[in-house]
Amino acid sequence: MSAKKKKPQKLKPRLARGFPDRSPGDIRATDRMMAQIRQVYERYGYQPIETPFVEYTDALGKFLPDSDRPNEGVFSFQDDDEQWLSLRYDLTAPLARHIAENFNDIQLPYRTYRAGWVFRNEKPGPGRFRQFMQFDADIAGAPGVAADAEMCMMMADTMEALGIQRGQYVIRVNNRKVLDGVLEAIGLSGDDNAAKRLTVLRAIDKLDKFGVDGVRLLLGEGRWDGGREGEGDFTPGAGLAPQNIDQVIGFLADNQGSDSDATLAAIQKRFADNRNAGEGASELATISAIVRASGYGPDRIKIDPSVVRGLEYYTGPVYEAELLFDVTNEKGQKVQFGSVGGGGRYDGLVSRFMGQPVPATGFSIGVSRLMTALKNLGKLSSQDHFGPVLVTVMDRDRMQDYARLAQKLRGALNPVDEDGRVMGAGIPVELFQGNPKDFAKQLRYADRRGAPVAVIQGGNEKEAGKLIVKDLIEGKKIAETITDNAEWREAKAGEQLVDEADLITTVRSVLARHGLLGRGG
């Protein structure tokens, strides 16, 4: 007796952790948001470029992955020549490579914007992905901080173009030179202290999230997420001496809640004998003067010494776009939404390839995070979309007739110019391609797709030169008020029997009635 043949095991569908799928609604919502951002960038003279997903690992910079561990923080692999390649970690390092490689062909100052996916080989978590989209704007070859001031103003304009009102956002500005002055004051200058400096900067960067007490712990031995030993994950601290912790906390306390002028005065007083910090304070004063002269008050652009930015390649002004309204976090607590983007000056990044100084500054928007913020404000909906006009199939032997009707509708609702290019946003038209045996299933399909109109032509209608145009939006409203089957049949739920020659006019009339003509899908 032969053994039973074992069934082959089905492959389990699994989404890789940290790599999200995206729905049609989210893609369309993202496209609408990015179109508005693009308009602001282009108003300032920035032009699009695109760099590939993959770069040579060494081109990503000494700050991005660790050269001894090519997979640390980034996704890396070797090619046939055993050279290390990596998925890009951000959009800035690839831009630096692009500028250096094309330096003789570009016009300085070089204004560009780029949108694209970036990848982090890090542990994923709630709201933290290994693949996410950024939208960057940068200017290379502009040495003065007027370029940084322009970036801050453009960030403010972007927030308002997206419907985020004044009082709901602020662009916070600091200077790494000021932070370097703080680090020098507590004895952390020199290459030997590079790792500890970065830990201190990251602790300062958590001021808004954890408050002064939380920063104090991160500057010292470390912090438990739950607030007490053994609760949650533990983040090791910088291990500073108590007097040095007091110096850093004192610097932050001097500048909490003050206006930009008072903040600048406090920095200049505290670091009167520190050349680096004094230079940083002077640059901040210049930025403040430029943005004020351009009509941007401290309610929109504010000097704030707690702004750090996480990457080490920043060399001067740094800035962040912070949203000020409250949301409910995963623990049910009311918290401020926080940062949706930022950047700063990185004068050394292009120079690594050039052997000559190439100043540059720019900022990056976290697309998914900003989209979440706009949905919280009711400014963006992933459901703001209507489905196609659906041509149904009553007789599978007449597919050529239905295809002709669908194509006729596409031509009328999606006009093209003399070269065949679609002119503006049109209305999608779909010919039903499923099993046409059960007509009720076709209407259920139309409902799930959000179709505003269904076109129906059975054999009797065809013979009479007629067809039915069914207003599905109106039909749904009628259905909500009718409970009797006889009344339902008499109402015909939004149906019109029209001559085939009047198809286009009737469909356009229904779409216009619901305000759908002139809108893209």
N, C-alpha and C positions, 0 to 999 in steps of 0.2 A: 504494500500500500504506500503510495507516494505521499510525501509530506505536503501539507497545504502550502501553496505558493504565497509568500509574504507580500502583502501590498506595499508598493513603494511609498515611502513616507513623503507626505506633502511638504513642500518648502513653506516655512512660516514667513508671512510678510512682516518685516520689521523695519521701522524707521530708525536710522542711526541716531544715537543720542546727540542732541545739540544741533541737528540739521533739520529744520522745520519744512514741512510741505506748506504750500501757499494756495489759498482758494482763489477762484476767479474774482470774488468780491474784494479780497485784500489786494490782489494785483491791480485791479482798477482803481481802488482807493489810493494806493501808492502812486500810480501813474498820475492821478489828478494832483496829488500833493507835490510831486516832483516837478510837474509842469509849472506850478506856481513858483516854486523855488528857482527854477531855471530862468523864469522871466526876470526875477530880481537880479540874479547874477549877470544876465546879459545886459540889463539896464546899466550896470557898472562897467561894461566893456569886457567881461570875461567870456572866453570861448571854450567849447567842449573839446576834450581829447579823450582817448581811451588807451589804457595800458593793459597788458595781458594778465591773466590770473596767476601765472607762474613767473617767478624771477629766479636768477641764480641766488643761492642762499647768501653768499657774501655781499650781494648788492643790497640786501635788506638792512645792513648796517650793524655796527658792533653792539648797538643797543637791542637789536631784535633777535635773531636768536643767538644763544651762546655758541660761539664758534666751535667749542669742544663737544657740544651736544646739539647737532643740527636739528633734532626733532623737538627741542625744548621750546614750547610755546608756539611753534609753527608746525605745519604738516610738510614734511620734507621727504625726498626720495632721490636716488641717484640715477643719472641717465646712462647711456651706453659707454660714455667716456668716463664714467665714475665721478662726474661732477655733481655736486649737490644742488638740487633745485627745490624751491619751496613755493607753496601757495602763499600769495601775498597776505601779509599780516595787517596792513593798512593801505591807504592809497597814496600816502606821502612819500615813503621810500621809493616806490616805483616811479613817482614823478621826478624825484631827484635823479634817478638813473636816466630817465627820458630827457631831462634838460641837459645833462652832461653829454649824453650821446649825440644830441642834436643841437649843441650849443652854437655852432656856426650858422645854423639855418633859422634860428628863432630870433624874434625881435624882443629885446629887453626894454623895459620891464615886460615880463611874460605873464599874462593873466590867463588862467585856465580854470575850468571846472570839470569834475569827473564824478560819475556815479558808478558804483559797482559793488560786487560781493567781496568780502574779506573773510579770512579764516584764522581761527585761534585754536591751537591744540591745547586747550585748557578744560578743566572739569566743568561740564555744563550744569546748570541749575535753573530754578525758576527765573524766567526773564533773561537768562544768560545762555547764549547760543555759541556754537562753534563756527557757524556761518551766519553772517548778517550783512546788511547793506549800509554803506556810507555814501554821503553826497558831499564832496569837498570843493572848496574854492581856494586858490593859491595865487600869489604873485611873487615871481622870482626876479631878482635884479633891482629891487627897490630897497636901498639901505636905510632910509629914514623911517621913523616910527609913524609918519603920516600914513604909510601903508597899513600899519597895524590899526590905526584909528579908523581907516576906511573899512577894514575887515569887521570891526565892532559895529560900525554903522550899518553895514550890509547884513550882519546877523540880526540886528534890531529890525531892519526893514523886512527881512524874511519872516520873522515872527509875526509881524503885523499883516503882511500879505496873506498869511495863512489864517488870519482871523483871531490871532492871540492878542488881546487888547493890552494897552498900557495898564500896569498894575498887576498883570498876570505873568509878566516876565521881567527879567533884568539881565543885561550883559555885564558880567563881573570881570574886572580887569586887574591883573597884577603883573609883576616883572620878576623873572627868575633871578635877576641880579640882586633884587631886594632879598629874596629867599637865600641866595648865596651869602649875603651879608649876615643873615641870621645864623647860618651854618658855620661861617667863619668865627662868629662871636662865641660859639660853644665849642670851638676847637675841632671842627670836622672838615677842614680843608685838606687838599691833597688826595692822590689816587688811592692811598691806603684806606681811606674812609668812604670810598665811593658807595659801597653797599649800604653802610649805615646812613649816609646822606639820603639815599633813596627811600629807606625805611622811615626816616624822619619826615620827608616830604609827603609820603603816602599817609602818614599819621595826621599831618596838618590838613591834608585833603579830605579827611573824614570829619572835619569840624561840624559841618551842617548835619551829617548823619548821626554822629554820636555825641555831639556837644563837647564842652571843655573837659569834663570828667573822662569821657571816653578817649579823647586825644591824649590826655595825661597818662592813661594806662598804656596806650600804644607807644608813647615815647619812653615808657619805663619797661616793665617786665613783659607786658602783653595784656590781652583782653579776651575774656570769655564772652561768646555771643549772648549767652543767657544772663550775663551780668554777675554771676557768682561762679566760683571755682567748680569745674566739672559740668557746668551747664552749657550745652552747645559746643561749637567748635572753638578752638583756641587759636588766636592770632599772636605770634611772637612779637614782642616790642623791640624798640631800638636799643634798649638798655642804657639810656642816658642817666647820668648822675642827677640827683634831685635838684641841685642848683641850676643845671642846664635845662632841665624840664621847666623850672620856674621861668627861665629866660625866654623860652619859646612861648609858653603860655602867656607871659607878660606881653610879648610882642603881639600875640593874637588879641588879647584883652584890650590893648591900646586902641585897636581899630575896629572893634565890634560896635555896630550901630551908629557910627559917625558918618558924616557926609564926606564926599570925595576930597574937598579942600582940607577938612580937619584930618582926614586919614593921611594925606600927603605931608601935612605939617608934622604929624606924629612920627612918620617914617624918617623924615629929614632930621628931626631932633634926635631920635634914637640912634641913627647911624651917621651922625655928623662927621665922625672920624673914619668912616669906612668908604673907600673910594668906589668900590663896586656897587654897594647899595646906594650910594649917593647918585651914581650914574643912572641906576634903575629908577630912582625916585624922580630924577629930572626927566627921564623918558615918559614916565607916567604923567607928569605935569603937562608935557607937550601933548600927549594923547587927550588928556582932559580938556585942554584949551581948544584943540581942534574939534572935538565932538560937540563941545558947548557952542562954539561959533557956528556950527552946522545945524544947531537946533535940537540936539539930543541932550536932554537934561539927565540928572542923576537918577531919575526914576526909570530911565531906559538903559543908560550906560554908567556904571558905578565902579570906582576904584575900590578893590577889596583884596587886602594882602593874604587872605586865606586861600586864594585860588592857586592851585599847584600845577595841575595836569600831570598825568602819570608817566609819560615817556621822558626819557632823560635827554633827548636830543634838543629840547627847547633851550634857547640861549638868551632870550630877552622877554618882551611882553608875552603874557599868556592870558587867555580869556575863555569864558564859559557862558553859554546861554542857559539860564536857569529859569524854570517855570515855577511860579510862586503859589499856585492854587493847590488845595488839599485833595488827596485821593485816599482811598482805604486800601491798606496793604494786605498781604496774605494772612496777617494775624488779626485783622479787623480793626487795626489802629489807623487814626487819621494822621497822614504824613504829607509833607510837601512833595510835589511830583519830582522836582529836582532838575538835574542837567539833561539836556537833549542834544548837546553838541559843544564843541570848543576847539581850541587850537592855540597857535602862538608862533613866535619867530624861531626859525631853525637855520641859522646862518651857516652851520657847519655841515649840513647833510649833503648838499650838492658839492661842496668843496672837497669832499672825500674822493670824488672822481676826477677833480679838475686840477688840483694843485694851485688853485687861486680862489680867493673869496668870492662866493656867489650868495648874496643875502637873499633870504626868502621868508615868507610868512603866509599862513593860511589857516583855515578852520575846517572842521568836519562835522557833519550832522549825522546822528544816529537815526537812520530812516525809520526803522521799526518802532523805536522808542518815541520819536516825534509823532508817528502815526497814532500810537496808543494815546498820547496826550491829546491830540486833536479829536479823537473819538470820545475821550472823557469830557471834552468841552462841547461836544455836539457839533463840531465843525467838519467832521468827516465821517461818512458812513460806508461800510463795506457792502451795504444793501442798496445803495443809491444806483440802481441799475434795473432796466427793464429787459425782458427777454425778447426773443424774435417773433415776428409775424410768422405763424405756423401754417403751412399749406398741408392739410391732412390728405390721407390716402383712403378712398372708399373702395377702389377697385385696383388691385395690384397689376392688372393687365393694361392699365392706362397710365403707367408711370410717366410716359413721355408727355402726356397732357399736363400732369401735375408739375413735372420739371419745367415745362414751358411757362406755367403760371408763376412758379417761384422765381424764375429768371426775369420774367416781366416785372414782377414786384421789386426785385433787387435793382433793376435798372432805373425804376422810377423813384425808389426811396433812397438810393445811393447814387446820385448823379455823378457822372464823370465828364472830364473835359475832352477836347478833341483828340488828345493823346491817350485817352483811356485811363487817366488818373482820377481817383475818387476825389470829389470836391467837398471837403469838409466832413463833419460827422454825419453819418447816415443811420438808417434803421436796419438791423439785421433781419434776414428772411431765411427761414429754414424749411426744407422739405422733410417730412417725417420719414425716417429711414428704419424704424423698427418694424415689428410684425403688425400689419394693418388689420388683422383679422377681427380684433375687438376694438371697435371705434371708441368706446368709453375710455379705454386705456390711452388713446391718443389725446383725449381732452384732459385726462389726469396728468399726462406728460406735459401738456401745454401749461397747466396750472403750476406744476413744479418748476418749470422753466421761467415762470413769470411772463408768459406771452400775453401781449395786450389784445391780439386779434388772431382768430383762426379762420382760414378759408376752406370751405367745404364744397365739394362738387361730386354728387353721386350720379348714377346713370340717368335718372330722370332729369336732374338739373342740366346735365350735359346735353341731353336731347333737346331741351327747351332753350339752350343758349344762356342758361342762368347759372348762378352759383350763390352760396350763402356766405355772407361776411358776419362772423360772430364776434361781437364786442365782449371779450372775456372779462374786462374790468367792470363793465356795466352788468354783465351777467352775474358776476359774483355779488354785486350789491343787491340785485333782484333776489338772488338765492337766499340772502340773509333775511328777507322779509316774507318769504313764501314757505308755507308748511304743507299745503294741499297739492297733491300730484296733478290734479286736473288744472288747478290754477297755474302750476308750473308749465304744463304743456301749452296752455293758452298764451302765457307770457312769452314763450320761446326764448326766454333768458337772453335778450340783447341781440337776437338774430335779425338779419336783413336779407331778403331774397332780391338780388339785383341782376341786371343784365351783365354778361361777361365783359362787355365793352366798358361798363362802369366800375370795374374792379378797382382800378387805381384811385379814382375819385372817391369811392366809398371808403377804402382803407385809409386814405389820407385824412378824410373827414373824421373818422373814428380816432385816429392818432392825435389830430389837432384838438379834438374835444377833451382829451385827457392831458393836453400840454406836452405831448411827446415828440411832435415834429420839431426838427432843428436840434434835437439832443442826440448825442452819441450814445452807443450802447455801452 
